[in-house]
Amino acid sequence: MKKLILLVISFITLNATDTINYYGDIVNIKVSQNSWNRIIFDSEVNAEPIYSKEKNVEIYKANNSVFIKFKPMIKLEVADKQERILDIDYSNSKKSELFISTKNGTYSFTIEPANVDAKTYLIQNVQNKNENLLKFEMNEPRKIFKDITRDIFLNEEVENYEKLKFSKEATILDNLTIYPTHIFKGKIYSAYLFNVTAREDIQNINEKLFLNLDLKNKRSIALKDKKLLKNQTTQLIIIVGN
């Protein structure tokens, strides 16, 4: 079994990948009827998958993944003690219900065999994400703003926040040119990331200057570097209430 799973993993990683947002309802997935398909969860699969065995489908779990392949009917001809495959028929493969239990929740699917390429499906549990996000955003505001600012300056990511491109023209304030780059969207707060370039040498940038930017409900302003040489660039984060 270990060898089988390893072979499956090495094969599936070459396939196309789709992300599925899971909201708690049954999700229908069309999977390749003649190749191995993979579903990846955000935590370990902690029980054997439950499905209809009579639907001619094989399903295995490994770590945080489930592997699926429909079994064909193979027609053989035996002549002179030699077997020869005449036909591989997938017409008996049927739609099946599939229930997966992980450490972070239970998922319900219907898997439907189709004449499509094999894929790897990434399951994003929106329910869990929203719960974790709200739990984080219900902390004391100063701590939230500090954590968001740290994560963006270090990694340009905030856990459970959606990162989007921020398409807007640059703004000039005094001797600074401010270029919008990304928005990190949460439920209660969002963070705007800018690149700030000095038009001349500046010894000490006053963060209050950025109150003039056209953003509503500003809650926190953080500048990575307050001293800039001409044409030097730093990052600016402005957190707002949604």
MOPELIN-V18315 format. One record per residue. N is the residue number from 1. RES is the residue in three letters. SS is DSSP state (2 for helix, 1 for strand, 0 for the rest). Layout:
BEGIN
n=N res=RES ss=SS
n=N res=RES ss=SS
END
This chain:
BEGIN
n=1 res=MET ss=0
n=2 res=LYS ss=2
n=3 res=LYS ss=2
n=4 res=LEU ss=2
n=5 res=ILE ss=2
n=6 res=LEU ss=2
n=7 res=LEU ss=2
n=8 res=VAL ss=2
n=9 res=ILE ss=2
n=10 res=SER ss=2
n=11 res=PHE ss=2
n=12 res=ILE ss=2
n=13 res=THR ss=0
n=14 res=LEU ss=0
n=15 res=ASN ss=0
n=16 res=ALA ss=1
n=17 res=THR ss=1
n=18 res=ASP ss=1
n=19 res=THR ss=1
n=20 res=ILE ss=1
n=21 res=ASN ss=1
n=22 res=TYR ss=1
n=23 res=TYR ss=0
n=24 res=GLY ss=0
n=25 res=ASP ss=0
n=26 res=ILE ss=0
n=27 res=VAL ss=1
n=28 res=ASN ss=1
n=29 res=ILE ss=1
n=30 res=LYS ss=1
n=31 res=VAL ss=1
n=32 res=SER ss=1
n=33 res=GLN ss=0
n=34 res=ASN ss=0
n=35 res=SER ss=0
n=36 res=TRP ss=0
n=37 res=ASN ss=1
n=38 res=ARG ss=1
n=39 res=ILE ss=1
n=40 res=ILE ss=1
n=41 res=PHE ss=0
n=42 res=ASP ss=0
n=43 res=SER ss=0
n=44 res=GLU ss=0
n=45 res=VAL ss=1
n=46 res=ASN ss=0
n=47 res=ALA ss=0
n=48 res=GLU ss=0
n=49 res=PRO ss=0
n=50 res=ILE ss=1
n=51 res=TYR ss=1
n=52 res=SER ss=0
n=53 res=LYS ss=2
n=54 res=GLU ss=2
n=55 res=LYS ss=2
n=56 res=ASN ss=0
n=57 res=VAL ss=1
n=58 res=GLU ss=1
n=59 res=ILE ss=1
n=60 res=TYR ss=1
n=61 res=LYS ss=1
n=62 res=ALA ss=1
n=63 res=ASN ss=0
n=64 res=ASN ss=0
n=65 res=SER ss=1
n=66 res=VAL ss=1
n=67 res=PHE ss=1
n=68 res=ILE ss=1
n=69 res=LYS ss=1
n=70 res=PHE ss=1
n=71 res=LYS ss=0
n=72 res=PRO ss=0
n=73 res=MET ss=1
n=74 res=ILE ss=1
n=75 res=LYS ss=1
n=76 res=LEU ss=1
n=77 res=GLU ss=1
n=78 res=VAL ss=1
n=79 res=ALA ss=1
n=80 res=ASP ss=0
n=81 res=LYS ss=0
n=82 res=GLN ss=1
n=83 res=GLU ss=1
n=84 res=ARG ss=1
n=85 res=ILE ss=1
n=86 res=LEU ss=1
n=87 res=ASP ss=1
n=88 res=ILE ss=1
n=89 res=ASP ss=1
n=90 res=TYR ss=0
n=91 res=SER ss=0
n=92 res=ASN ss=0
n=93 res=SER ss=0
n=94 res=LYS ss=0
n=95 res=LYS ss=0
n=96 res=SER ss=1
n=97 res=GLU ss=1
n=98 res=LEU ss=1
n=99 res=PHE ss=1
n=100 res=ILE ss=1
n=101 res=SER ss=1
n=102 res=THR ss=1
n=103 res=LYS ss=0
n=104 res=ASN ss=0
n=105 res=GLY ss=1
n=106 res=THR ss=1
n=107 res=TYR ss=1
n=108 res=SER ss=1
n=109 res=PHE ss=1
n=110 res=THR ss=1
n=111 res=ILE ss=1
n=112 res=GLU ss=1
n=113 res=PRO ss=1
n=114 res=ALA ss=1
n=115 res=ASN ss=0
n=116 res=VAL ss=0
n=117 res=ASP ss=0
n=118 res=ALA ss=0
n=119 res=LYS ss=1
n=120 res=THR ss=1
n=121 res=TYR ss=1
n=122 res=LEU ss=1
n=123 res=ILE ss=1
n=124 res=GLN ss=1
n=125 res=ASN ss=1
n=126 res=VAL ss=2
n=127 res=GLN ss=2
n=128 res=ASN ss=2
n=129 res=LYS ss=2
n=130 res=ASN ss=2
n=131 res=GLU ss=2
n=132 res=ASN ss=2
n=133 res=LEU ss=2
n=134 res=LEU ss=2
n=135 res=LYS ss=2
n=136 res=PHE ss=2
n=137 res=GLU ss=2
n=138 res=MET ss=0
n=139 res=ASN ss=0
n=140 res=GLU ss=0
n=141 res=PRO ss=2
n=142 res=ARG ss=2
n=143 res=LYS ss=2
n=144 res=ILE ss=2
n=145 res=PHE ss=2
n=146 res=LYS ss=2
n=147 res=ASP ss=2
n=148 res=ILE ss=2
n=149 res=THR ss=2
n=150 res=ARG ss=2
n=151 res=ASP ss=2
n=152 res=ILE ss=2
n=153 res=PHE ss=2
n=154 res=LEU ss=2
n=155 res=ASN ss=2
n=156 res=GLU ss=0
n=157 res=GLU ss=0
n=158 res=VAL ss=0
n=159 res=GLU ss=0
n=160 res=ASN ss=0
n=161 res=TYR ss=0
n=162 res=GLU ss=1
n=163 res=LYS ss=1
n=164 res=LEU ss=1
n=165 res=LYS ss=1
n=166 res=PHE ss=0
n=167 res=SER ss=0
n=168 res=LYS ss=0
n=169 res=GLU ss=0
n=170 res=ALA ss=0
n=171 res=THR ss=1
n=172 res=ILE ss=1
n=173 res=LEU ss=1
n=174 res=ASP ss=0
n=175 res=ASN ss=0
n=176 res=LEU ss=1
n=177 res=THR ss=1
n=178 res=ILE ss=1
n=179 res=TYR ss=1
n=180 res=PRO ss=1
n=181 res=THR ss=1
n=182 res=HIS ss=1
n=183 res=ILE ss=1
n=184 res=PHE ss=1
n=185 res=LYS ss=1
n=186 res=GLY ss=0
n=187 res=LYS ss=0
n=188 res=ILE ss=0
n=189 res=TYR ss=1
n=190 res=SER ss=1
n=191 res=ALA ss=1
n=192 res=TYR ss=1
n=193 res=LEU ss=1
n=194 res=PHE ss=1
n=195 res=ASN ss=1
n=196 res=VAL ss=1
n=197 res=THR ss=1
n=198 res=ALA ss=1
n=199 res=ARG ss=0
n=200 res=GLU ss=0
n=201 res=ASP ss=0
n=202 res=ILE ss=1
n=203 res=GLN ss=0
n=204 res=ASN ss=0
n=205 res=ILE ss=0
n=206 res=ASN ss=0
n=207 res=GLU ss=2
n=208 res=LYS ss=2
n=209 res=LEU ss=2
n=210 res=PHE ss=2
n=211 res=LEU ss=2
n=212 res=ASN ss=2
n=213 res=LEU ss=0
n=214 res=ASP ss=0
n=215 res=LEU ss=0
n=216 res=LYS ss=0
n=217 res=ASN ss=0
n=218 res=LYS ss=1
n=219 res=ARG ss=1
n=220 res=SER ss=1
n=221 res=ILE ss=1
n=222 res=ALA ss=1
n=223 res=LEU ss=1
n=224 res=LYS ss=0
n=225 res=ASP ss=0
n=226 res=LYS ss=0
n=227 res=LYS ss=0
n=228 res=LEU ss=1
n=229 res=LEU ss=0
n=230 res=LYS ss=0
n=231 res=ASN ss=0
n=232 res=GLN ss=0
n=233 res=THR ss=1
n=234 res=THR ss=1
n=235 res=GLN ss=1
n=236 res=LEU ss=1
n=237 res=ILE ss=1
n=238 res=ILE ss=1
n=239 res=ILE ss=1
n=240 res=VAL ss=1
n=241 res=GLY ss=1
n=242 res=ASN ss=0
END
